[in-house]
Amino acid sequence: MSAFDMTSGGAGSAAPSPGPDWRLARNPQGRLVLTDAQGQAHVGVVPVRAFPIAAPDEGVSLVGTDGHELAWVARLSSLPVQPRQLIEEELAVREFTPVIRRLDAVSTFSTPSIWTVNTDRGQTSFVLKSEDDIRRLAGNALMIGSGHGVAFLVRDRLALDAHSRKLLDRFL
């Protein structure tokens, strides 16, 4: 088991802090282990982003199995490479939000409709049950909920190609 020494950013009195130093490692079963300044190992730590869409690099809480915050990382990019990779690996498993790069086709301009899209994870199709399943986010971002509960993200609808924007505009 390899470990990495870290400094807790602490979120003040509102958030529990393990002290100034903590270590992060992965045990043989693949679970994250946070060892606090007192030497207590917390197995099964889960990283949780405070703002996963608007500010994914800012504010990551390392939460124990009891749901209490053990450490706070103010900025993920400020961590050394190895512990940052451990946290990012855990977040990738926890957060499944494909990013739409292009809309290839929609079955009809009324709902429900079948959308065929190209995402950062490949091409897929999903059912849009209602226009209400398209939510506007900060800037030009959109969150599109599929009929199966998967949330798709459009980071910047204005940055999409002309064909994709034309299809999307019919639903906005």
N, C-alpha and C positions, 0 to 999 in steps of 0.2 A: 504494500500500500504506500503510494507516494503522497506526501503532504506538502502544502505550501503555506508559508507564514503570511498573514495578512494583517492589515490594520483596519479595525472597524470604524466605519464612518459615523455610526450612531446617528439616530434621528432625534436625539434629545430625550427628555424625560418621557415623552409619549411612547417611545419605542424601547423595549428592553435591549440592553447592550451587553455582550459577553465580556467587556473590558477592552483595553487597547489592542490586544493581540488575539488572533485566532488563526487556525490552520484549516485548510480545506483539502480533502482527499476523496478518493473513490475506493471503497472496500472491495474485496474479492467478489462479492455478489453484485457489484456494479452500482451500489447506492452511494450517494454523497454523504460524507461524514465531516462535520464541523467540530473541531476541538477548540474549546474556548480557553481563555487565559488561565482558568483554574485547572485545566487539564481534563475537563469532562468532555467525553466524546458524545456527540449528538448524531445518531445514525438516521438516515432517511431524510436529510435536509432537502427542502424543496425551494428553488428560487422562484420568486414571483415578481413580475414587473409591475411597478406602480402605474405606468402609463404605456401599455404595450403598443399602442398605435401611434399616439402623438409624440412620445419621447421614449422609444425603446431602449436607448442607451442610458437613460437617467432613472435612478431610483429602482434598485433591485433589492428586495428583502429576502433574506435566507431564513426560512420558516421551519421550525421543528415539527415533528409528528403531532405534537399537541396543539399546533396552530399558532404558537407564539413566535414572534420574531426573535431570532438569535443574533442576527447581524444585519447591517444596512450597508449597501454599496451605493454611494451617491452617483457614481458614473462608472458603468461597466468598462468603458474603454480605458479607464485609469488603472485597472488591475493589470498585474503582470500576465503574460501570455498564457501560461499553463492553467492557473485558476480561472481565468476568463474563459478559456476553452471548456473547462469542466462545467461552468455555469451555462454557457451557450449550448452545450450538448443537452443538458437537462431541459433548458427552455425550448429547444427545438422539438423534443419529444412531447412536452406539455402543450405547446402552442402550435396548433396546426391551422395556419391561415394562409392558404395559397394566394399569391399576388397575381392578379389578372394583368397580362401584358398585352393581350389582343383579344377582341371579340371576333370570332370567325363567322358565326351565324346565330340567328334566333328563329325558332320555328314559326312564330306568329308575333304580331305586335300587340296582342292582347294577352292577358294572363289567364290561366297559367301558360307558360311558354318554356320551351327547351332551349337553353343557351349552350352553344359550343364555344369554348374559350381556350386560349393558350395561356398557361400560367407559368410561374417560376418552377413548377413541379411537373410540367408537361401539359398535354392537351387533355381536356375533360369536357363532359357535358353535365348540366344540372338543370333542375326545374326551378324556375322562378314562379312562385305561387301567386304573388301579388306585387304591385309596384311599391307597396309599403315595406317590402323586404329589402328595398334599396335605401340605405341611410346615408345622408350627407355627413361628413366629418369635417374637421378643421381643414382650411385651405380648399383644395379641390379633390380631396380624398373621398372615397365611397366605401361603404361596407355593404356587401350584397349577400343576403342569406339564402341558401338553397333550400329546397323542399326537404332535404335530408338532414338539415341542421348544420351544414358546413358553412362557415363564414368565409367569403372571398373578399379580398381587399383590392381596391384600385387606388394606388398611391396618389396619382394625379390624373384625373380624367382628361385634362387638357393636353397632357403629354401623350395620350394614345394616338394611334394613326387615325386618319380621316374616316375610314370605313368603320372602325370601332366606335369613334365618337358619334357618328351618324346613327348607328344601331342603339347606342346607349341613350342618346337624346330623345329617342322615341318613348323611353320609359321614365324620363325625368320630368 
